[in-house]
Every structure is written in structure tokens, then in C-alpha cells.
């Protein structure tokens, strides 16, 4: 740091928010606060004038999305899912030393808000680390290199926050849709039972099961991605006939297609193909690719093809769907990125399937690639070793 302590302002001069709520405020009421104020990033929990925790927008909505939505947690106090030990600094702390303390925390916490307190321990307000970085960059004006580094750090923070916020909002919407549908269908079924219309109950029960299945798939994808990123995804090793799995997935795909004029073609070796790998993960990979093809193909063909060559299982999923623009292919397998083409917004889903697929294949020692013509279709190609290897890195 080039600045002297006399040049560095105190935190009391940099407070950006004084939002605070009691720790026993309901989760639902707290969520409504964030919905009503899109720029609100964090709220302190205070009791008797002293801070006892912190709830951030990202932490709140991530927790809710991983726990099946507001319906299950609406009556719990916010302290249950808040950060119990946020970084808390005295309002008399200098900017440069405060920034050092903030940035020396574990990487997953460095973007959280900082709570400021008085000498007596009373809550004063919140300051974002991004705001501290920006303020420090102004002070470092006499050093072009350091100023540019500070600006770059602030831009990265802003980009990360924006991408995560978009993802959280998208996932929250995807979770609420099937939950609301299930609640509505349950109410209609109750009314039908009360009136003796049992035929209507059967039809609505089918829709209810479909919504529940959709919800389970969304939650599974979110949890799987969390496990992969945390390095806690476990693999099992088994010998099995992969042909059986591929044919079963093809049949499931035909059910997903429904009444759309789409043919599912299977080109697979007649006899068994023994693979030494994780059968559950292999099924998940193929199902992700085939369900994507079913989702984005309104007419034509979906072809599942598999063959063995040089001790490798090669597998392709080709469709005649909407295809992918050339510029979007680079980010297709990246987490927290959504394709923004107007056509794809018609389709539901979190967009995590391909990210999970690539990561699972990497863990299994395999690889995936894609080729596509926009408006004509896509082909995903997978390669897996027959004897199986694992990548842990």
C-alpha cells in the first residue's frame, strides 16, 4: 500500500447502508424486502442495538432455492439462514487496514458486506467490499498500476455479482413455477373430491406428478452442481451393459417428446457393451443430452448413436432442433451463463444440465464436444474409456 494512515479515511465516513431488522423477522418478510428493493444487497440483524448476524441477497435466495422455495421456510425466523459471524469492524478502522482484513478472508466470503460498529459495540451500518475497493482506487491515484488493479478488481466483483444475481433470480423463478402449480392442483383436487368429481382428480393427479418431477429435476441439478464445485461428488465403480441404459433412456425420451412430430432413432451395437464406470452418472449424462434434444426439437429426428473404437465408447446425440449460434457455443458448458437468444427463452429449465454433464464426464475420464448449425440442429459427441479412469482435479 502506498497510502499513509493519514490519507486513508475511516469506515464511519464510508457507510453505504444502515438497513437492519430483528433476528426473529420471518424469512418471507425478509425476502419481500429484497424483492421490493432490487438494489438492496444486505441487511444486518440487530438485537438491543448490537449486530447478531447478516443476511445477504445471494445467501437468502440461494438458501431458499436449495430448500424448495418459500413455502417450506416462510414461517421461520431469518436468523436460521443468516450468516452468524460476518466480518465486523469498528467504525474507527482505517480504509486500508479494513480492506486488508476483508480481502484476507477465505475466497468464498470476500464479497460479503462488512458490519461497522461503534466503540461500545452498537450497530452503525454496512459497507460493501466493492465500495471499499473503489474508494481505495481513488486514493491510489498516484500509482497507475495499483489504481488499475483496484478498478479491475471492482469490475470483476460487479460482474460476478451480476451473473450470480441473474442466476439466482432465474433459479428462484424456476423453483416457484412447479411449486405454485403443485399447490394450485392440490387445491383443485381437494375441491373435486369435495364435490365428488373423481374423474377430474385423476387428470389433475397426472399434472401434479409432472410438476413434482420437474421440481425434483431442478433441485437435483442445483445440488449436483454444488457437490461438484465443492469436490464432494462421489463416484462408484461397476461393470455394466451400457447398451441397456442407452435403450432405456431412448424410451424415456419418447415419453418426453409427447405429441411432437419427432422420431427417436437408436443406432447401437446389437450385443452388450460392457463399461467399467459409474452407471448412475452415465445414465444422467445421456439423459441430460437426450432431454435437451427433446426440449429444443419440435419436429424431425433425434438420433442416439453409440459404437466402440480403440477401447473407447463413442456416443453422439444428434437432433434437428433450433440449434446454437456460433458465439454461444463457447459458453454453453459454463455455469451461471444463460443463452440469451429469444427463441430459447420459450423453454423452461435452469440451464445447468450441460455444465453438470461436462463435469461428470471429466470426473469419469471422458470428454464432450458439440457442433451446431443455428436453425438446423446440434450434435453432441461423448467419448468414454471402456475400462474407466477418474479425474479428481
Helices and strands as residue ranges (DSSP letters): G 11-13, E 20-21, H 27-36, E 42-47, E 50-56, H 57-66, H 70-73, G 78-80, E 88-90, H 95-103, G 107-109, E 113-117, E 123-128, H 129-139, G 140-142, H 144-195, H 198-230, E 238-241, H 242-257, E 261-267, E 274-277, H 279-296, E 299-309, E 312-319, H 326-329, G 344-346, H 353-363, E 367-373, E 377-385
